[in-house]
Amino acid sequence: MGVTKILIVEDEPNMVAGLRDNFEYEGFQVATALDGVEGLERALKDSPDLVILDVMMPRLSGLDVCKQLKAKRPSIPIIMLTARGQEVDRARRRRLRHQAFFYPRTACAR
């Protein structure tokens, strides 16, 4: 089996650097995209094993990227990151097929 490929779609350079450094240290192959449009294009072209996707981004939101990506590649695992103070509501999560949501900025602040 080859190296696991992770695509990080995040518009905050410091978050991208931190995630990339940690995943590469653990032996994963990492690609990045800085907005939703680029992220969707890379995910469809590169077929990563996992997508880590920010919710709030320029050009196309992470929620829209997730919806479009799942319509074309339903089996691709996605972890959603958000800095939003409130949780993404349950109905929206159901529509996105129960993707994992992680609140790193909130967790780091505690």
N, C-alpha and C positions, 0 to 999 in steps of 0.2 A: 504494500500500500504506500502511496506517495505522501508527500507533505500536505497537511490540511491547509486549505486556502481560506483566509478570512478577508472580507471586504469591510472596511470601516468607512461609513458615510457620515461625516461630521464636519460642521463649518467652523468649529473652534480649534485653531491650530495647536494650542496647548493640550487639549483633550486628545486630539489625533496623535500627537507626539507621545503622550503617556501611554495610550492604548497600544500604539505600534511598538514602542520599546518593550513593553511587557509581553506582548504576544510573540514578537520575534525572539526575545530571550527564551521563551518556552519552546521555540522551534517551529512556530507556525510561519507560513508564507503570508505576508500582509500586503494588501493593496488599499489605496485610499481614494476617496472622492470628497470634494469640498462642498457640494450642493446636491440637491435631490435629483436634478436632471442627469448630472454626471454619474451619480450613484446608480440610478436605474439603468443607464446605458452600460456601465461596467458590469453590473450584476448579470444582465442579460448576455453580454458578450463573454465574460470570463467564467461564468458558472462557479462562483465560490461555494465552499462547503458551509459557510456561515456568513450572514450579513449582520453587522452591528450598525444600527441606523438611528440617528438623532431624529427626534420628533419635529423640532422647529428648525427649519433651514430655509435659505433663500431659494428662489426659482420653483421649487416643488417641495412640499412638506414631506416629512418622513412618513406620515400617515398615508399620503397619496402614493408615495413610492411603494410602501408596503402593499397597498391595495392592488396597484398595477403589477407589481412583481408576483404576488400570489396568484393573480389571474393567469399569468403566463408560466410560472414555475411554482405550482402549489406545494411542492415538497421542500422547498428551500427554507432552512431554519433562519429566523430573524429574531434578534434581540433589539428592542427599542430602548433608546436612552432619552431621558427628558430632564430638563431643568425646571419644568413647570411645577409650581407649588402644589397644585391639586393633581390627583391621580387621573389618568385617562379613564373616562367612564366605562362601566362594564359593557354597555351596549356597543360602544365603539370597539372595544376589545373583541367582542364576539364577532363583529363584522370583519375584523382583521384575523379571524381564526385563532384567537387566543395566543397571540405572540407574547413573548416574555417582555415585560417592561421593567427597566432598572432606572433608579433615580440617583445617579452617582454624585451629583452636586449636593443633593440633600444629605446623602449618606456621609459624604466627606465633611460636611459642615457640623455634624453631630459629635 
